[in-house]
C-alpha cells in the first residue's frame, strides 16, 4: 500500500500492541457485528483490537454492500486475532458517525466507511479520534485532512471497459442501456469506459443512460429498465448498489445483462454476459497490514489511494462469461486487459471527445488515475444528459 510514512505511528501503536497482547485468542468465535438498530451481545470490549465496516445497504444485495461484506469476511480469515465489526443499512447522514462511534467504544482502531456519502461522517470521526484510522471508500479528499484519515478505491472503470467489449460485440440493436444513481465522477467514468469498450469492437454501439437518483430503489430501477428496454436496448448494465432488479428485468425481457459489484450470474442464466466484480479482500488486507505496521499516514502524503490494473493490487475481477460471449470476444477482452496494465494503457487514451464534439483528451495522451477521478462529462456515444 502506498500510504506509508513514519508520522502517525502513535495512532497505531495502541492497535499493534493490543493485537500482540491478544495473542492467539479465539477472537473469531466471538466476532461482533452491529447494525443501525442494535449491537451484538457478543461484541468485543476495548481490550480486544477491532476493525469496523459500515455499509449503506444490506450485505446480501447482489451488489456493492455484498462485496464489502465478503471483503470483511476475508479480514476475519486473514487476522483471526482481530474482531471484525460490521454494520448494515447505515444511512449517509449523522447515523454513520454515531455507528462509527459505537464501534470505537467496542475497541475499533480502524474503520472502513464504505459508501460515497459516508465521507463527511468519516472525516468528523477521524478528527475527533486521532488514535483511530478511518478510511473512506470511493471519494477523493483534499485540503486540511486529519493525518489518521484517507480514502481508497479501485479503477473499476477498467473492467467496465472490458465488459463494454462484451456488450458491444453481443448487441444486435447497437443500443446498450445504463441505469445509474448519481452523476459523480466514479459513475461517469464507468459509463464512459463502458461505451468506449463497446465502440472499440462496434463503432455503431451507443449507451443510453437513465438516472435513478438513488443507490438502491427497486421501483425506480424497474422503471428505468423498462424505459430502456422499450427503446430497443438489448444489453442492460448499471451503477447501483443493489443489482438484482435490473438484472432480473433484463432476463425476463430476453435481453442481455452486464453485472456490477458482485457476481449475480445466477439471476440471469440466459442473458448474462459478464460483470465487473469487486474483490476487496486483498486490498482490505493490505490496508490492515499497513495500519498494524504503523505505516499509515493519510493527508500528509497520499490521502487518496487508488489501485488498478497498472498497480497489481486489483480489487476487482471479471465475472464468468455467459453463453453469448464468443471465444473471439473473450480473446479480445484478454488482450485489452493486458493493454490496460501497461504504462500506455487506459480506456481513455486520446483522442476523447465529449457529447458536443469537443476534445477532452488529446490524441495519444493517457490521463492519470487522478484525472479520471475528476471526469465531469459524457463521451461521444453516450445518450442522455448528466442528471442534476
Buried (B, 14 or more C-beta within 10 A) or exposed (E): BEBEBEEBBEBBEBBBEBBEEBEEEEBBEBBBBBBBEEBBEEBBEBEBBBBBBBBBBBBEBBBBBBBBBBBBBBBBEBBBBBBBBBBBBBBBEEBBBBBBBBBBEBBBBBBBBBBBBBBBBBBBBBBBBBEBBBBBBBBBBEEEBBBBBBBBBBBBBBBBBBBBBBBBBBBEBBBBBBBBBBBBBBBBBBBBBBBBBBBBBBEEBBBBBBBBEBBBBBEBBBBBBEBBBEEBBBBBBBBBBBBBBBBBBBBEBEBBBBBBBBBBBEBBEEBBBBBBBBBBBBBBBBBBBBBBEBBBBBBEBBBBBBBBBBBEBBBBEBBEBBEBBEEEBBEBBEEBBEBBBEEEBBBBBBEBBBBEEEEBBEEEBBBEBEBBBEBEBBBBBBBBEBBE
